[in-house]
């Protein structure tokens, strides 16, 4: 790398927030409502993907997206107070702040879900920018790169799903896949991320070494 990374883009679900068990339960409630077979967590991880509109079409193609959204988010709000941050998430954000790294949130999560969770955990102020309700991260991240003039080696997108890696590829920046969320190691590795991290502690160690490089 020719220069240290200066911008950290972060997904929310499965990257900073440990919400997989609760998203899984809310999704199963919707499936039950429509008399569809429910899924185990492993089955859910295997079939879930982004963008959400495409995932919905595979499991309940006969139901309008607006209707599914309404039922799902009603169920999910019930679980919101129970959702913890993932291990090392708060320390990682504090590290980014201490190092003067620009930290940007980029997530499909609904704005009110994010504000409720991040506010409860006291981490809203760690983000220079917050982008929620992103329909397609490939499009939004490419736009952000253009707007901010990010160089390919100057920014990294950390996320737990193949879609996050695809978004980084589309934008021409570095990608860091995390094994703490929705997609399995096999799925993430097949998407060819720039780096594969066990968790945010490992990502932090990488950034610490990266910061030692001369600009």
JOTAQUI-V649338 format. One record per backbone hydrogen bond with DSSP energy under -1.0 kcal/mol. NH is the residue of the N-H (numbers start at 1). CO is the residue of the C=O. E is the energy in kcal/mol with one decimal. If there is no record, write none. Layout:
BEGIN
NH&CO&E ; NH&CO&E
END
This chain:
BEGIN
6&154&-2.6 ; 7&154&-2.1 ; 8&102&-3.3 ; 9&156&-2.9 ; 10&104&-3.0 ; 11&158&-2.2 ; 14&17&-2.8 ; 15&12&-1.7 ; 16&12&-2.8 ; 17&12&-2.4 ; 18&84&-2.7 ; 19&17&-1.4 ; 23&19&-2.7 ; 24&20&-2.6 ; 25&21&-1.5 ; 26&22&-2.3 ; 27&23&-2.5 ; 28&24&-2.1 ; 29&25&-1.7 ; 30&26&-1.6 ; 31&27&-2.2 ; 32&28&-2.6 ; 33&29&-1.9 ; 34&30&-1.4 ; 35&32&-1.8 ; 36&31&-3.1 ; 44&40&-2.6 ; 45&41&-2.7 ; 46&42&-1.7 ; 47&43&-1.8 ; 48&44&-2.6 ; 55&51&-1.6 ; 56&52&-2.9 ; 57&53&-1.3 ; 58&55&-1.0 ; 59&55&-1.3 ; 60&56&-2.6 ; 63&60&-1.7 ; 68&64&-2.1 ; 69&65&-2.8 ; 70&66&-1.9 ; 71&67&-2.2 ; 72&68&-2.9 ; 73&69&-2.7 ; 74&70&-1.6 ; 75&71&-1.8 ; 76&72&-2.7 ; 77&73&-1.9 ; 79&76&-1.1 ; 80&76&-1.2 ; 82&79&-2.3 ; 83&80&-1.6 ; 86&16&-2.9 ; 89&86&-1.9 ; 92&88&-2.3 ; 93&89&-2.2 ; 94&90&-2.2 ; 95&91&-2.3 ; 96&92&-2.4 ; 97&93&-2.1 ; 98&94&-2.6 ; 99&95&-2.1 ; 100&97&-1.3 ; 101&96&-2.6 ; 102&6&-2.4 ; 104&8&-2.9 ; 105&129&-2.4 ; 106&10&-2.9 ; 107&131&-2.5 ; 114&110&-2.3 ; 115&111&-2.8 ; 116&112&-2.0 ; 117&113&-2.2 ; 118&114&-3.2 ; 119&115&-2.0 ; 120&116&-1.8 ; 121&117&-1.8 ; 123&118&-2.3 ; 126&123&-1.5 ; 127&124&-1.4 ; 128&103&-2.8 ; 129&103&-1.1 ; 131&105&-1.9 ; 133&109&-2.2 ; 134&107&-2.0 ; 140&136&-2.0 ; 141&137&-2.8 ; 142&138&-1.2 ; 143&139&-1.9 ; 144&140&-2.5 ; 145&141&-2.3 ; 146&142&-1.7 ; 147&143&-2.7 ; 148&144&-2.3 ; 150&145&-1.6 ; 154&151&-1.7 ; 156&7&-1.9 ; 157&174&-2.2 ; 158&9&-3.2 ; 159&176&-2.1 ; 165&161&-1.4 ; 166&162&-2.8 ; 167&163&-2.1 ; 168&164&-2.0 ; 169&165&-2.6 ; 170&166&-2.6 ; 171&167&-1.9 ; 172&168&-1.1 ; 173&168&-2.2 ; 174&155&-1.8 ; 176&157&-2.7 ; 177&195&-2.8 ; 178&159&-2.3 ; 179&197&-1.8 ; 183&160&-1.4 ; 188&184&-2.5 ; 189&185&-3.1 ; 190&186&-1.9 ; 192&189&-1.6 ; 195&175&-1.7 ; 197&177&-3.5 ; 203&199&-1.8 ; 204&200&-2.4 ; 205&201&-2.0 ; 206&202&-1.9 ; 207&203&-2.2 ; 208&204&-2.6 ; 209&205&-1.9 ; 210&206&-2.4 ; 211&207&-2.4 ; 213&210&-1.4
END
